[in-house]
Amino acid sequence: MPLPPPIIQVLPEILANQIAAGEVVERPASVVKELVENSIDALATRIDVEIDQGGKRLIKVSDNGHGMSEANALLALQRHATSKIASVEDLFNIRTLGFRGEALPSIASVSHLDLETRTETMSEGIRIRTHGGKKVETTPVVMTPGTRILVRNLFFNTPARLKFMRAEKTEADHVTEHVQRLALAHPEVAFRLVINGREAFHIREGTDEWATRQRLSRIMGNDFADQCIQFDGEQGGMRAYGWLGHPRLHRVNAQAMHCFVNGRHVRDKVMQHAAREACRDTIPRDRFPALVLFLDLDPGDLDVNVHPAKHEVRFNNSHAIHSLIRRTLGQALDALPTVLSASTSPNLPPVPPPDNDLSIDDTLPPQVSKPVHWPTPSPGSTASPAPGRRTTTNPGHFPTLPRFNTEVREERTLPSSSPSNQGQLPTLEINHPLGEALGQIHGTYILARSETGLVIVDQHAAHERIVYERLKESMAQGSMLERQLLLIPEVLHVSPTEAQKIQHHSKTLEKWGILIEPFGENAFAVRELPSLLGTIPVRNLVLDMVGDLERFGDSEAMDARLEAILTTMACHGSVRANRALQREEMNTLLRQIETTLRSGQCGHGRPTHITLSQAEIEKMFGRR
């Protein structure tokens, strides 16, 4: 016997709220995020968060925002009641963190919730108490202006959700992570977090240098705060700015990549991909940079109504955003050698180019230094500094911090290394950040003495970076993209959709050295390729490039392949380990790496040199 057709019915309000809660409230950290965002939207300058048992027993969020009247507070507990949007047009011009009007009723439906609030004009506050979304009572309460929300016994009436809760420490860690992200994005707000009665952290409000450094140290770690550079770039009404950790601070995953759009923390693949591409030749291939990246743009150019928990956004012009981030971070990385070698005293001259025309390539045996004849860059060429940040009082904008803790002091002459002074140390040129070579260790490392301590240079890694940058410069001038005719054209048979995309981007492919022509229905013949690429899987190259052109409007696939090949060529074209060098050769290598872009790492992301300060050496010997 056939079953009767199902009957469509309107869900009870409580059940609808619990379903919504399943989308918005994943765990205690989700509750904290929603409540703190509401406090920020209320223009609070101080937010206190307190949790017990990972947030299962108690979540308390207090602020000094503008508060609510009794009528507004009662409406706030109703679903889809909000003061932040009033029309369809407003939905595409969101300027607040919250806007749907779902958070409070969803949280109330799965907990025991108390809402306490007071405005400046009210003589006393009010308390609205709910159990499982049902109002229990409304009573007066003595409190200062602002809002205080207490959430007890989360998921008490949804045991299926409760059983998915993790250990108390795990849930507390998630809460901490959310509060820290919000603290990064909103320096105008002081944050305090208390876990099980103990203060976990307290960050004061402020955009001065001390407050900014405290925030970075507390959230990103002291190493990041001490070894980060600021970046700032604008394009087409958009602005990308923030801090990039030194390449040596790379991580195993993207947990240290914090991306914000108009003050909202997001998990965005376009922003992360652009940042990784910018750092590609300064960190190992499978690692991730440490980064705090802010993107400001017109709210009309993005859609924040994509994910129930607002973790994701959709951009109108992802290509322009990708280009802006990659270019801005690239300029910051290009400035690293200038930053590391710059003097903190305006009276000292900048680092000069080598005082002779001696090239490291000319001093090494030809079979080692010149397997291929590379074009030589103009003497003394250096990186242009990254654009400076502007001091501003707007939320999310921070003042300029010192970049790296480097210092160049006044010149001091030490005994010369001339034949008449055998056994004495060579002259020390203070204007050279990497100092003067003392000798070679194990035929692989150059030991140099600078004004601030000892420098150990990996001769192969350092020379690899020099050669790599010369190759990139040559490629930028167009000489590396000469095409070679394939003896037998390679025919690609693709799907109709792929065929349309390939046809659409054929002119761009030709610009990159790939000549492709139609060859029947949904087929193309690849007739020419860049001579630099040699023998490669043509199908994968073309489809990957077309995919990147569709997504970013730029050829990330070609860039990745070219730079990977340049890294390999530079590796084989550099002075190898276990090769004995004369002191003059070592010093020439030091001078060249000082004026090379991104000199801190080789093309594989390994460090080219490390420095032991005098204080570190004295500590090793127990003098401090």
Summary of the structure (lengths in Angstrom):
residues: 624
radius of gyration: 30.0
end to end distance: 90.1
largest distance: 112.0
contacts: 1971
relative contact order: 0.09
helix: 36%
strand: 22%
